[in-house]
Amino acid sequence: MADCPTRWAISPLNPTELAFTVPLSSNWIPPLRCAGANLIGKGACIMSTEMNAHVLNLLETYRERERKIALLRYELEHPAHVSSQEMVEAMSLRRGDGSSLSGGHVSDKTLYIALNYQEKLEQVNLDVAREIAVQLVELEQQQKRLRYYVSLLDEQKRMVIQLAYFDRLPWEAIAEKLEVSLRTAHKIKNKALGRLTEMYLFTEDYI
């Protein structure tokens, strides 16, 4: 990719914003407008491009995260659990070679081992539950943030993002719903990606 230009000017749309300018002879095509007065120079354009790719990845993997959230919620609500009684019964009815013991007698040693093992098992289950909870919260925060930013888009851009990435409709169906051409639908999508990227860039320093 060609080097990002470093010529800047006050944005005509918003005097508080700086926007880079590209000479007409340049072959470099900016992926989006760099937002924010503190985003100056080549590094800012690279950051914007990287954020644009990050936002696109968030949208493309939206449904995959929804599936992971559903799985993690199930595991958190239905943890694997073996009761002390089940542990004792299992240990009292089996020898070391796997053969059955007669009478189902439970020795004090067997009981102690079972209870000790059960305590360790519960600690492991607790640690696993914590790991699941941490991952679940992280995924849910990502989804909540993305959905909220999408809700801030104007109606047409919001519909395109929802239909394309949340509902996974084909582009022909999206264009038909919006009553626009296929090319226009893609243009709206690109503008929506640009706006979402600006939102993520703006809040990046505060998160």
URGIPE-V139594 format. One record per residue. N is the residue number from 1. PHI is phi in whole degrees, -180 to 180 (none if undefined). Layout:
n=N phi=PHI
n=N phi=PHI
This chain:
n=1 phi=none
n=2 phi=-66
n=3 phi=-62
n=4 phi=-74
n=5 phi=-69
n=6 phi=-120
n=7 phi=-90
n=8 phi=-123
n=9 phi=-150
n=10 phi=-68
n=11 phi=-65
n=12 phi=-70
n=13 phi=-85
n=14 phi=-148
n=15 phi=-61
n=16 phi=-86
n=17 phi=-109
n=18 phi=-105
n=19 phi=-128
n=20 phi=-82
n=21 phi=-115
n=22 phi=-121
n=23 phi=-58
n=24 phi=-62
n=25 phi=-80
n=26 phi=-76
n=27 phi=-92
n=28 phi=-79
n=29 phi=-109
n=30 phi=-68
n=31 phi=-70
n=32 phi=-169
n=33 phi=-78
n=34 phi=-77
n=35 phi=-100
n=36 phi=103
n=37 phi=-67
n=38 phi=-87
n=39 phi=-95
n=40 phi=-123
n=41 phi=98
n=42 phi=-61
n=43 phi=-61
n=44 phi=-66
n=45 phi=-67
n=46 phi=-63
n=47 phi=-62
n=48 phi=-64
n=49 phi=-64
n=50 phi=-65
n=51 phi=-67
n=52 phi=-60
n=53 phi=-66
n=54 phi=-64
n=55 phi=-64
n=56 phi=-61
n=57 phi=-65
n=58 phi=-59
n=59 phi=-69
n=60 phi=-69
n=61 phi=-104
n=62 phi=-57
n=63 phi=-70
n=64 phi=-64
n=65 phi=-66
n=66 phi=-61
n=67 phi=-67
n=68 phi=-63
n=69 phi=-61
n=70 phi=-62
n=71 phi=-66
n=72 phi=-66
n=73 phi=-62
n=74 phi=-63
n=75 phi=-64
n=76 phi=-72
n=77 phi=-84
n=78 phi=-130
n=79 phi=-70
n=80 phi=-68
n=81 phi=-146
n=82 phi=-118
n=83 phi=-73
n=84 phi=-60
n=85 phi=-63
n=86 phi=-64
n=87 phi=-66
n=88 phi=-62
n=89 phi=-61
n=90 phi=-65
n=91 phi=-76
n=92 phi=-80
n=93 phi=-99
n=94 phi=-131
n=95 phi=-88
n=96 phi=-64
n=97 phi=-87
n=98 phi=94
n=99 phi=-78
n=100 phi=-78
n=101 phi=-94
n=102 phi=-86
n=103 phi=79
n=104 phi=64
n=105 phi=-68
n=106 phi=-113
n=107 phi=-82
n=108 phi=-63
n=109 phi=-65
n=110 phi=-61
n=111 phi=-63
n=112 phi=-62
n=113 phi=-62
n=114 phi=-63
n=115 phi=-68
n=116 phi=-66
n=117 phi=-66
n=118 phi=-62
n=119 phi=-63
n=120 phi=-67
n=121 phi=-63
n=122 phi=-65
n=123 phi=-67
n=124 phi=-63
n=125 phi=-61
n=126 phi=-66
n=127 phi=-63
n=128 phi=-63
n=129 phi=-61
n=130 phi=-65
n=131 phi=-62
n=132 phi=-62
n=133 phi=-63
n=134 phi=-63
n=135 phi=-65
n=136 phi=-64
n=137 phi=-62
n=138 phi=-62
n=139 phi=-65
n=140 phi=-66
n=141 phi=-66
n=142 phi=-61
n=143 phi=-66
n=144 phi=-63
n=145 phi=-64
n=146 phi=-62
n=147 phi=-62
n=148 phi=-68
n=149 phi=-62
n=150 phi=-63
n=151 phi=-65
n=152 phi=-83
n=153 phi=-71
n=154 phi=-67
n=155 phi=-56
n=156 phi=-66
n=157 phi=-65
n=158 phi=-61
n=159 phi=-62
n=160 phi=-62
n=161 phi=-65
n=162 phi=-64
n=163 phi=-70
n=164 phi=-78
n=165 phi=-109
n=166 phi=-84
n=167 phi=-96
n=168 phi=59
n=169 phi=-79
n=170 phi=-67
n=171 phi=-64
n=172 phi=-63
n=173 phi=-69
n=174 phi=-65
n=175 phi=-62
n=176 phi=-66
n=177 phi=-64
n=178 phi=-85
n=179 phi=59
n=180 phi=-133
n=181 phi=-73
n=182 phi=-61
n=183 phi=-63
n=184 phi=-65
n=185 phi=-60
n=186 phi=-69
n=187 phi=-64
n=188 phi=-63
n=189 phi=-62
n=190 phi=-64
n=191 phi=-66
n=192 phi=-64
n=193 phi=-62
n=194 phi=-63
n=195 phi=-66
n=196 phi=-63
n=197 phi=-62
n=198 phi=-61
n=199 phi=-64
n=200 phi=-67
n=201 phi=-64
n=202 phi=-64
n=203 phi=-92
n=204 phi=-58
n=205 phi=-75
n=206 phi=-106
n=207 phi=-112
